[in-house]
């Protein structure tokens, strides 16, 4: 049995309270990983072209207030 299969089995066996706690923990973990990835992408310059495009659109009057 793989780690994933073991984890799936364990999660399906959680009672309601344990499952809710697990869900909250897992959501926090996903959020943390997402933010770390965004920070790494920003630091490496991967997002620079999106920022440049947004600024160019703004300067060209192609945006509207929210």
Secondary structure, DSSP 8 states (H G I E B T S, - for coil): --HHHHHHHHHHT--HHHHHHHHHHHHHHHHHHHHHHHHHHHHHTTTHHHHHHHHHHHHTT-----
